[in-house]
Amino acid sequence: MIELKPYLYFQKALEFWIDETGTGYQKILSIGTEYGKSYISQLLNPERKKPIPFEAQVKIADACGYDYLSFLQIGKQLYEGEPPQDISQKIVSMDPAVEILNECIREAGVGDQLNDRQKQALLKIIRDELKSAEEKAKKDIKKFLNVLRK
């Protein structure tokens, strides 16, 4: 099988992120990607012959807190033996609900006390609240713009 460099970069970045994250990385990936832990285990299995599907790569990079291209850039730096960019200089996740949940879990120190179903329920609450806030903001902005138009 021909190894494509972008996939090698992805693998390097993922290995780096897993090493930096330590225990609990599968739970973070499961919540961030909305894949079950068993599917995450299958994707990350070192014996796996097929590459991780592109859509899953994008979701994994996002769950790690990076956009896909930035994640590949980290992997490229690692692959070429350069020190990677500081892991704390993350690109904001494409899913703000995951970022909010992860931040709240870290601040509350309850990561090990929540199961996947609880986290999925919290993500739904956050997404609903964000959607409601967005709709309210749009409504308020439209009112303001209508006043300006008069």
N, C-alpha and C positions, 0 to 999 in steps of 0.2 A: 504494500500500500504506500502511495506517495504521501509524505508528510507535508502539509501546507504550512508555511511559516505563520500565517495569522493564527492558525489553530495551536501551533507550538507556543506562540506568544500568549494566547489565552490560557493554555495549561500552566505556563510559568507564572503568570499573574495570579492565577487561582491558587497555585501551590504557595506562593508568597503570602497571599491574603489569608489562607488557612493557617500557615505558620504564625502570622502576626495575630490572628484572632484567637487561636488556641481552642480549648474545648468549647463546645456549644456552636461551632461553625455550622454544623448540619441543621441545627434548629433555626439559625439565622437565615440560612439559604432556603429552608423549607417555607418559612414565613414570607420571606421576600419574594420568592418565585411563585408561591401558592402551589408548589408541588409537595407531595407527601414525602416524609423522611425516607421511606423505602425507595422511592424514585430517585431522590437525591443520592442515596447510597449507590444505586445502580449506575447513575451518571458518573459518580466519582470513583467507581471501582477501578483500581489500577490494571485489572485484568481485562477491562473493556476493550474490545477490538475496534468498535466503531467510534468515530468522533461524536462528541456531544452535539446534538442538533443546534443549528444556528439560533433558532428562537430561544432555546434553553440557555445558550451562551449569553445572549443579550439579557435575559432575565437574571441570570446568575451575576453578571457584571453589575447590573442595577442593584441587586440585593446586597452586593458588596459595597455599594455606595459610589459607583463609578458609571459614567456612560461607557458604552461598549468600546469606542475608539480610545478613550483614555486608559481603559483597562488593558487593551492591546499594547498601548504605548509603554505601560509599566512592564508588561511581559517582554516586549522587544528589548527594553533596557536590560532586564535581567538576563535574557537570552544572549545578549551581546556582552555580558559581563560588567555592565555599568551599574552603579548604584541606582535603584529606582527612586522615583520622586517620593517625597515624604508621604507616607500612607495617610497622615492626618490632613493632607491637602486634597481632600476628596471633591469630586464633582457632586453636586446635589443630585440625589436619586431622582429618577424620572417618576417615581411614585412617592409623593410627599407623605402619604399615609404611613408607608413603611419607615421613612425617616423619623416621623413624629413618634411612632410606636417604639422604635429602637431607642430613641432619645429618652422617652418616658421610662422605659424598662431600665435603662442604664441609671437614670437619676433615682429611681425608686429602689434599685438593687433587687429586683424580683424576677430576674430572668429565668432562674431555675424553678420558680414556683408556678409558672404559667405553662399550661400544656398547649399544644397546637390549636385545639378547638377554641380555647380561650383567646389566643392571639388572633385567630381568624375573626372571632366575634369583635374583638377590639378594633381590628382593621376595618371591619364593616362600619362600626360606629364612627370612626375617624373619617372614613370616606364620605359617609352620609353628612357629617357635620361640615366637612370641607365643601361639599356640593351645595349645601344649604347656604353657607357663608358666601360662596361664589355667586349664587343666584341673588342673594340680598345685595351684594356689592354691585352687581350689574343693574339691578333695579334702582338702587340709590344713584348710581352714576347717570343712568338714563333720565331720572328726575332732574338731576343737576343740569344736565345738558339741555333738557327741554326748557328750563328756566333761562339759560343763557340764550337760547334761540329766540325767546320772546322779546 
